[in-house]
Amino acid sequence: MNNLKRSLLFGITILVIVAAIIWEYYIQQWEAAQPDNGMSVMRVDLFVIYPLVITLVALSLYQLFRKK
């Protein structure tokens, strides 16, 4: 059961990192298509994405390197 939780945590972490990279790619393309090259765009999505990625990476590293 513990291995299932760790595998699920690692899988979700990788999935979120890949999704964040894809999201950032498409947002950059969208900003470039704006009339002012995205200068007036306020990126509030980063208030969700960065804490989520940082938290998942920290939890994964803790699970990976903790002493048993």
QUIPEMO-V762409 format. One line per field, one symbol per residue. ss: DSSP state (h for helix, s for strand, l for the rest). psi: psi as a letter, one per 30 degrees, with the letter a starting at -180 (. if undefined). burial: # if it has 24 or more other C-alpha atoms within 12 Angstrom, else .. A space follows every 50 residues. Layout:
BEGIN
ss = ???
psi = ???
burial = ???
END
This chain:
BEGIN
ss = lhhhhhhhhhhhhhhhhhhhhhhhhhhhhhhhhllllllllllllhhhhh hhhhhhhhhhhhhhhlll
psi = eeeeeeeeeeeeeeeeeeeeeeeeeeeeeeefflegggfgkjiffffeee eeeeeeeeeeeeeeglk.
burial = ........##..#..#...#.............................. ..#..#............
END
